[in-house]
Amino acid sequence: MRTQLFIDGGFVDAHAGRTLASIDPATEAVLGMAAAGDKADIDRAVAAAVRAFAGDWRRTTGAQRAVLLRRIAAAIASEREALARLEVQDNGKPLAEAQWDVDDAAACFQFYADLADELDDARSTDIALPDQRFESRARQEPIGPCGLIVPWNYPLLMAAWKVAPALAAGCTAVLKPSEVTPFSAIRLAEICAEAGLPPGVLNVVTGFGHEAGAALVAHPDIRKIAFTGSVPTGQRVMRAAAEGTRPVSLELGGKSAIIVFDDVDIDHAIAWIMFGIFWNQGQVCSATSRLIVERSIAPRLTDRLIEAASAIPIGSGLEPATRLGPLVSREQYGKVLGFIERARNGAALVAGGGRPAHLARGFFLEPTIFADVPVDHEVWIEEIFGPVLAMRTFAAESEAIQLANDSRFGLAAAVLTADTVRADRVAEALDAGIVWINCSQPTFVEAPWGGRKHSGFGRELGRWGLAGYLDVKQITRYRSAAAWDWYRS
Ligand code: NAD
């Protein structure tokens, strides 16, 4: 397991020699020590990204970059087991989910390889001008060296969502993974180098957010910042971007609603509700953590939900039967337990609420459900980022929509109903960047991803993800043989 920074094509220690411990959340043992980079390391990494961008990389064709991206995709796929196990040990998630992450990361590089290929033909667009003496075109160019900052809940996948389109566009990058889960990003840099990515094109600086992260977003040579993380940090990042007048994309938190009408198939509904909140231990930005259920089926659905939640196998992510692993860190564990303790006062705890009796060590938490949650209770309002579901009932469709939209977040929402006309009507009324009908959470690299309101702005994935790393230049030519004389014309 590599533990150093990756700068300019090689592994180096943090210049100050400092390290940080990454903890295996299932055992609470130290998984490894990663370099704790700071401003001086960011300066080195950005300088390498600037040199690489000014050199040959920006002049590569999309087809040349596509070859590299496909090699990276293949290398990730061929290392599926090792990468997935590394992710489980660093993050805690069940192995099957980590394997999906690896598959999705490989698919992301493959998808952006195809778009890089297409970019050669789509590079320039002619613009029809009314004045025939001029001709004009819009040329797409890579935006430049980018700062990419990712969180700990999908360490490899969130890195792939940013690195793949950035490289496809012809940008260079400095990637700053979370200090809580640094290792898969370091390995990703090594995979990219082994695939032939030139030195300096992708640099990885592990370190703390307030040091390495803050230095990256403040660096004057960074031309774009792509950030995924919490709302308060996103707001800090945006302030720093404003100082440098730099574009920024923000993928932030959520408190997404799942509306369930009484015409649903209960088994189908239970499966998606459970997946929507307990997948990745609920540490999912788009988790459908607010359940809004039609009053007539609420008692039946609640009983079934409690039964299903109580039966989830909890344990180390490395055990094949596990469906719910530990939370990522002691800090996150304490934060989620704090929400649960406060919610006991004001909401009805109907499932879970504490450490599973059979697990004495590790940051394990039972799947937890609160019913009859008041709309002004923090458990209804705030992102908990843990396996905690808050429930309310509704009587009319308009009430369900109003409850779902009454949030400062707007990342995702889901509606479950057998009535297709109603499903489309509700989907259009929901104020969120992503709406799922009769499902929750499926994510496709082809489709746009991002939120509204405090959930951020800008879109990742699909063509929208690539557009975020491209700038457009207008090139206009005066093609008339006649001399131009503004004074006489
Ligand atoms: P966080 O905001 O604490 O940290 C995110 C990243 O920012 C980390 O790499 C951290 O080191 C860095 N950072 C911290 N302070 C910084 C600063 N001052 N300047 C620059 N960088 C700094 O978030 P987290 O706890 O790692 O992740 C959980 C959050 O991420 C949740 O709110 C979740 O909803 C959100 N998230 C959103 C999406 C999405 O697509 N919308 C996806 C995954 C996670």
Boltz pocket constraint, residues with backbone or C-beta under 6 A from the ligand:
constraints:
  - pocket:
      binder: B
      contacts: [[A, 149], [A, 150], [A, 151], [A, 152], [A, 153], [A, 154], [A, 158], [A, 176], [A, 177], [A, 178], [A, 179], [A, 207], [A, 208], [A, 209], [A, 210], [A, 212], [A, 213], [A, 214], [A, 215], [A, 217], [A, 228], [A, 229], [A, 230], [A, 231], [A, 233], [A, 234], [A, 236], [A, 237], [A, 250], [A, 251], [A, 252], [A, 253], [A, 254], [A, 284], [A, 285], [A, 286], [A, 383], [A, 385], [A, 411], [A, 450], [A, 451], [A, 455]]
      max_distance: 6.0
